[in-house]
Amino acid sequence: MTGIYTSTINIYNFYVNVELTQAGLASYSIIKSVDAIFFSCYYAFFEYYTAILLYTGTVSDIGKLGYNLVHNLGKIYDLIAELIYRCMDWDT
């Protein structure tokens, strides 16, 4: 943001002083700074879109849900056992 602000002020001063080469280079600097921001936002949108498609595909397919449940049974068992042990020894 600081680079964009500085370049914008420089562009104005270059055009006032009719230094067109320097104005072009400062304009390039602004475009270079803004391009990274726009590309990141654009790319993030498609990453979220892909993630949403994967999650909805998993939720809508009973086979994938079953696989995920069986694959995580060990973790589920451990968490339930931990819950039971904690509830049994509630005072500590």
Secondary structure as the mmCIF struct_conf table of DSSP 4:
data_model
#
loop_
_struct_conf.conf_type_id
_struct_conf.id
_struct_conf.beg_label_comp_id
_struct_conf.beg_label_asym_id
_struct_conf.beg_label_seq_id
_struct_conf.end_label_comp_id
_struct_conf.end_label_asym_id
_struct_conf.end_label_seq_id
HELX_RH_AL_P HELX_RH_AL_P1 THR A 2 VAL A 16
TURN_TY1_P TURN_TY1_P1 ASN A 17 VAL A 18
HELX_RH_AL_P HELX_RH_AL_P2 LEU A 20 SER A 60
HELX_RH_AL_P HELX_RH_AL_P3 ILE A 62 HIS A 71
TURN_TY1_P TURN_TY1_P2 ASN A 72 ASN A 72
HELX_RH_AL_P HELX_RH_AL_P4 LEU A 73 MET A 88
TURN_TY1_P TURN_TY1_P3 ASP A 89 ASP A 91
#
